[in-house]
C-alpha cells in the first residue's frame, strides 16, 4: 500500500510491468494488473526456446527440441543458442531459424527441394 500520494508512481510501475510482461509474451493485453494475478509458472515455461520450436513445428516433441538446442542447431537472430532455458521475447520470436551449417537445415531443404546447387558444392 503506497497511499494516495504516490498514485503517479504506482501508475508508472504498473504500466512498466505490463509492458515488460507483454514484451515477453506472457500476457496478451496491457489493460490492467488483474492479468498478472493469473500469471503462472507454466506461462514462463511456454516462452522457453524448446517449447517455441515445438510450436513452430521445427521439432516433433520437447525432448528433440532440447537436443537440437543443446547441439547448436538453432539460432535466434544472428546468435547460435545452446541454452534451452532461454526465454524468447515476442520481438525476436520470428527470428528463430536453423544454423546455416546445420545438418538438420540441409535435410529440411532437401525434403522441400529448396536446396541450392551452390550449397551442394560447399
C-alpha positions as CSV (number, residue, x, y, z in Angstrom):
1,X,0.0,0.0,0.0
2,X,1.7,3.1,-1.2
3,X,-1.0,5.6,-0.2
4,X,-2.8,8.2,-2.3
5,X,0.3,10.5,-2.6
6,X,2.1,8.0,-4.8
7,X,-0.6,7.3,-7.4
8,X,1.6,8.6,-10.3
9,X,4.4,6.3,-9.1
10,X,2.0,3.4,-8.9
11,X,0.7,4.0,-12.4
12,X,4.2,4.2,-13.9
13,X,5.2,1.0,-12.2
14,X,2.0,-0.8,-13.3
15,X,2.4,0.3,-16.9
16,X,6.1,-0.7,-16.9
17,X,5.3,-4.1,-15.5
18,X,2.5,-4.7,-18.0
19,X,4.7,-3.5,-20.9
20,X,7.5,-5.9,-19.8
21,X,5.2,-8.9,-19.5
22,X,3.6,-8.1,-22.9
23,X,7.0,-7.8,-24.5
24,X,8.0,-11.2,-23.1
25,X,4.8,-12.7,-24.5
26,X,3.4,-13.7,-21.1
27,X,0.2,-11.6,-21.3
28,X,-1.9,-10.6,-24.3
29,X,-3.3,-7.3,-23.1
30,X,-1.8,-4.3,-21.3
31,X,-5.2,-3.2,-19.8
32,X,-4.9,-3.9,-16.1
33,X,-2.9,-5.7,-13.4
34,X,-5.6,-8.3,-13.0
35,X,-4.0,-10.4,-15.7
36,X,-0.8,-10.5,-13.6
37,X,-2.7,-12.4,-10.8
38,X,-3.5,-15.3,-13.1
39,X,0.1,-15.5,-14.5
40,X,1.6,-18.9,-13.7
41,X,5.0,-20.5,-13.9
42,X,3.7,-22.5,-16.9
43,X,3.4,-19.3,-18.9
44,X,7.1,-18.7,-18.4
45,X,7.9,-22.3,-19.4
46,X,5.8,-21.9,-22.6
47,X,8.1,-19.0,-23.7
48,X,11.3,-21.1,-23.5
49,X,13.1,-21.8,-26.8
50,X,12.4,-25.6,-27.0
51,X,8.6,-25.0,-26.4
52,X,8.6,-22.5,-29.2
53,X,10.5,-24.9,-31.5
54,X,7.7,-27.4,-31.0
55,X,5.0,-24.7,-31.5
56,X,6.8,-23.6,-34.8
57,X,6.9,-27.3,-35.8
58,X,10.7,-27.3,-36.0
59,X,10.8,-30.3,-33.7
60,X,8.4,-33.2,-33.1
61,X,8.4,-33.1,-29.3
62,X,10.1,-31.2,-26.4
63,X,12.8,-33.8,-26.0
64,X,14.0,-33.4,-29.5
65,X,13.8,-29.7,-29.3
66,X,16.0,-29.6,-26.2
67,X,18.6,-31.8,-28.0
68,X,18.6,-29.6,-31.1
69,X,19.2,-26.5,-29.0
70,X,22.0,-28.2,-26.9
71,X,23.8,-29.4,-30.0
72,X,23.8,-25.9,-31.5
73,X,21.4,-26.4,-34.4
74,X,19.2,-23.4,-33.6
75,X,19.9,-19.7,-33.7
76,X,17.8,-16.7,-32.6
77,X,18.7,-13.8,-34.8
78,X,22.4,-13.9,-35.5
79,X,23.4,-15.8,-32.3
80,X,23.6,-19.5,-32.0
81,X,21.9,-20.6,-28.8
82,X,22.9,-23.6,-26.8
83,X,20.9,-22.9,-23.7
84,X,17.5,-24.5,-23.7
85,X,16.3,-22.3,-20.8
86,X,16.4,-19.1,-23.0
87,X,13.2,-17.1,-22.7
88,X,12.3,-15.8,-26.1
89,X,10.7,-12.3,-26.2
90,X,7.8,-11.6,-28.6
91,X,10.0,-9.3,-30.7
92,X,12.6,-12.0,-31.7
93,X,10.1,-14.9,-32.0
94,X,10.1,-14.5,-35.8
95,X,13.9,-14.8,-36.0
96,X,14.2,-18.4,-34.7
97,X,15.9,-20.4,-37.5
98,X,18.3,-23.2,-38.2
99,X,22.0,-22.5,-38.2
100,X,23.4,-22.3,-41.8
101,X,25.8,-25.1,-41.3
102,X,23.3,-27.4,-39.6
103,X,22.7,-30.9,-41.0
104,X,19.1,-30.5,-40.0
105,X,18.7,-27.4,-42.1
106,X,20.2,-29.3,-45.1
107,X,17.8,-32.2,-44.5
108,X,14.8,-29.8,-44.4
109,X,15.9,-28.1,-47.6
110,X,16.5,-31.4,-49.3
111,X,13.0,-32.6,-48.3
112,X,11.4,-29.4,-49.5
113,X,13.5,-29.5,-52.7
114,X,14.8,-26.0,-52.0
115,X,18.5,-26.7,-51.6
116,X,20.7,-24.5,-53.8
117,X,23.3,-26.0,-56.1
118,X,25.9,-23.7,-54.5
119,X,25.2,-25.3,-51.1
120,X,26.0,-28.8,-52.6
121,X,29.5,-27.7,-53.6
122,X,30.3,-26.5,-50.1
